[in-house]
């Protein structure tokens, strides 16, 4: 049964059709991944599904009485928002009930309070806040609820947004580039939730691991149309390859016809009479189609080779810390030509800081860095995430140079350079700020490569890039003759591009000779071996099993029984006061509510301890 249906959906932005005549359905429990080039309208389509954007035509139908959660690409919130406030700003019926309940307490509206509390109890809505707090902890966020969102890093804010969306226990979850700015541990947490949850999910992502592991269908947006592919991402790639072969054969037939028709045009005026106008129109249409097809196929990434010297980069015993906390210390390393290193670690461990130190933007607290005289860095840094500038695409590129030397030695104009890498002339006068997130990242990437570096430093290069661009970047890095250090959360990208890892954590940097999958397997084997390790000699002797309660524990259990009885009586009395208006001896509504919540918490704690003791009897 469909939980969501899309009928004849179309949307045009700035006179450019993004998608048209879309018909799609999402089954209950289905996990659909949306893929397509940057700028084709994937995020706009997702926002049409939520109602945040109104389509030009068509309609979206969602099953009645289901809970929908939407995780947007960028985390936003009003000034002064705390971590607790952020949960309730998500909106939706369930959170509205909890918000109204809190407001009724603050205003002393007992009738509304009583009605809402009954609804909350009936629908078990108390667990939403508990789920939110638990998920924040599991994602590594241990801030107090009163912490302002503005004081948290981008990665921490993204984790809060994930916890907020999942805490609702949604029936339908919509995710827009949800893995951007997350560390691998958090991505694996989200991946596990998607794979194990009964919820229906639609996810726009470039993470091929999630697409292949979690998705049961792939929705491809290509040239304004959606193509639905059942099965995993691997199955989609096989079908796409077959479709591309068919497209190539069709294009070859068109080229053959076009050559023949062009020969006809060259025969002279006598062959081009008025009655052949339709034939000439068809030739013009084929020429336009051929030009469009060639423009839509960007060139492979390339850069002119700049030779490295004998000394490339020497690191000796460096350390760095902030605010009294050591990020890493005692790290030494010597680079040789062709080394490709991946850089991994949790958010906040110092990956970006290390890249800044390698590039010379930041100095270490101790130790030394020696850079070779011929070492020239191409640093794809955090700036690529926003690329804040009022320049046009062409003006921004011309800052690199009016003429740019390509990898094969060809010298081209800045305008031609942009065309070769997927920026048609129609975009050259467009302000950079109006490009999509993926287009800005791609522009930043090609301008870094245009400087012809021999040492690449990449800080999360895959954020916002489409899969096709990522694959071309992978090919470039693999064939790159110089050195590279790549900080990335994309596991597939790391597996393809690097042969060693630098792992940051626990105040140190360790080297692992292999890619991410090999490191992950090694860590799992190490954990399993540690778990199965035989006990020490003193522990191998038969252990005496203690049975029953000690005298002290028995006394504690008896005392707990009395305390639990008193607490249960108080909880019942407070609940009755909510129903009948209460009595002055128990205090105001706000005081009774506070007392009720505190008593319930103590009761749960005492009951849990009593159960522990009871199991030992």
C-alpha positions, 0 to 999 in steps of 0.5 A: 500500500502506498504511503505517499503518491506523486501525480503529474508533478512539475516545477519550473524555477527561473524559467528552467523546468526542473522536473515535469510529469512526475508519477511516483509511489512510495510503499510502506516500509520502502527506502527510496534513494534519489540520485541525479546531477547537481542543480537538477532539482532533487532538493526542490522535489523533496520540498514539494513532497513536504509542502514547503514548495508549491509545485506548478502542476500535480499533487502529492498525497500522503497517507492520513494520520501518519507522522512525517519528519523532514531533515533539511540539508541546512540546519536553521533555527531562530536566535537564542534557540536552545537544544531543548527548544530545537526539538519543539521547533520541528512542528507536527501534531505530536510536538504541538500537543507537548508544546500546548501542554507546557503552555497550559502549565505556565498559564495555569489553564487546568482544563486544557492541561488535564485534557492534554495530559490524557491525550499524551498518556493515551498516545505515549508522547512522553517518550519523544523527549526521552528518545531525543535525549537518548539519541543525542547521547548516542550521537556523542552530544552531551550538552545540557538541554539549555545549551544554545544551538549557536554555540555548537559546531556545524557537525554537532547541529546536524547531529541534533537535527538527526536526533530530532527527526528520529525521536518522533518515530516517524512513519515517513522520513525525508532526508536531504543530504543528511550525511554532510558534515557528519563523522563516520560514526554518526553516519553509521548510526543513521545508516543502522536506523534506516536499515532496521526501521519499519519507516518509509524513507526517501533520501537524497544522498551521494553516500553510495554505501547508504544507497547500496546498503539501505535502499530498496529502490533508486529514483533517478532524476535525469533531464527533467524526468524521474526513472524508478529502479527497483533494488539496491544502488548496485542493481541501479548501476547495472540498469543505468549502464544498459540504458546508457548503451541503448542511448549511445546506439540511438545517438550513433544512429542519429549521428549517421542520419545527421552526416547524411543530411549534412551532405545533402545540404552541401549539394547546393541551392538546387537541392534546397527547395521550399518543399524541403523546408521540413527536412532542413528543420529536422537537420537543425533540430538534430544539430541542436540535440547533438550540441546539447548532448556534448555540453551535458557531458563534462570533461574529466578533471585534469591539471598540468603536472608540477614536479615535486622535489626530493623533499616534499613534506617533513613533520617532526613531533608536532602537537596542537590543542585548543582551550586547554584540550590537546587535539594531538601530540607527538606526530611525525611523518615524512611524505614520499611521492605518490602517497595518498592518505585518508584522514578520519576521526570523530567531529572535533578531533582536529582533522581540519586543524591538521590540514591547516597545519600541513598547508601552513595556515596554522602553526603547531603548538610544538614541533616542526614542519618543513615543506619542500621548495617545489611543494605546491598545495591545492587546498580544498578547504571549508570555504568550499561549503559556502563560497560566499562571494558577490562575483559571477561564475566567470569573474570568480574563475578569472581570478585564477587566470584569464588563460588556464593550462590544462593537463594535456598542455592545452591553454584555454580561456577561463570561459572555455575552461568552465564549459569543459567542466560542466558550466555552460555559457548560460551560467557564466554571468550568474552570481556564485551565490545563486548556484546550488550547493553542489554547483558551488562546490564543483566550481570551487573544486575545479578552480583549486585544480586549475592552479596545478598543485602537486600536493592535494589537501581535501577537507570533506570534498564529497559534501554536496557533490553529485555521484558522477562528479565524485566518480570523476574526482576519484579517477583524478586522485587515483591517477594524480602523480603527487601526494594527497591527504583527504579528510572524508566521511565517505567510506566508498570514496576513501576505499577508492582513493587512499592506501593509508589512513591517519586516524585521529582520536584520544589525543594522538594520530596513528597510521594504518596501512590500508583503506577504510574498509580494511581498517574497519575490519581490523578494528572489529577483529581486534574488538572480537579478539579482546572479547574472547581473550582468556582471563588472567591466571588469577581469574581462571580459577572456578569462581564462587557464585554468591547466592542470596542477599547479604544482610545489608542488601536484605535491609535495603530491599525492605526499606525500598518496599516501604519507600515505593509504597509511599511514592506510589500513593503520592503519584496517585494522589497527584494524578487525582488532583489533576482530574478534579482540579486539585487541592490547595494543600498540594500547591498550584498546578505548576507546583503539582506538575513539578512534584509529579515529574520528580516523584515519578523519576524517583519511583522509577529509580527505586523500583529499578534498584528493588528489581536488581535486589529481587533477582539476587534472592 
